[in-house]
Amino acid sequence: MKKYWNIFVNGLMKENPLLVIMIGLCSSLAVTTKVSNGLGMGLAMTFVLLMSEIIISIFRKLIPDSIRIPIFIIVIASFTTIVDLLMQAYLPSLSEAMGVFIPLIVVNCIIMGRVESFASKHNPLEAACDALGMGFGYLWVLCGISLVRELLGSGLFFGLQVIPEDSVITFFARAPGGFFVFGMFIAVTKAIRSARAKKAPVQKNEEVAK
């Protein structure tokens, strides 16, 4: 059980796809102007990643190496199409706000990377844990960036005006604001990782001394 838990939490921070590995950045910066957009994109990505990793893990021993990439793309594209059609049917306003970025999930580096490096080499349960960890790691970063940008850039939170319009900083609602907020998230993450790295040897030495 501990092994599966470690696989899951790995994607939340240690190998976070956005803050650490830094892949799939285009869509993350484009859709994070609103929390609802970040939440929708994160959940859509998590669903496609989860289903793709499980299916490819189940059939990993039957997929020839010579055509594995085309097969991976077909599987990912199938689940991306399902998400896209469901959003168009039940969440049309969110689908319109997402625009081309939902269909582009099929070529997202995060999904292709995890499918190739993890799902194709591990059993379905391990693949599911990896997908959920990476998916939720992607989701919380998107929602965090979206929250900062929506609050400071427009004064809104899920459509509710919580900061007066004359007090907002429109810089955060624009592309440069997205890069700035994302950079701050990366800086905080690196600071935390550095602090933990320095603290670990000290704790180890104390344990040895005891």
Buried (B, 14 or more C-beta within 10 A) or exposed (E): EEEBEEBBBBBBBEBBBBBBBEBBBEBBBBBBBBBBBBBBBBBBBBBBBBBBBBBBBEEBEEBEEEEBEEBBBEBBBBBBBBBBEEBEEEBEEBBEBBEEBBBBBBEBBBBBBBBBEBBBEBEBEBBBBBBBBBBBBBBBBBBBBBBBBBBBBBBBBEEEEEBEEEEBBEEBBEEEBBEBBBEEBBEEBEEEBEEEEEEEEEEEEEEEEE
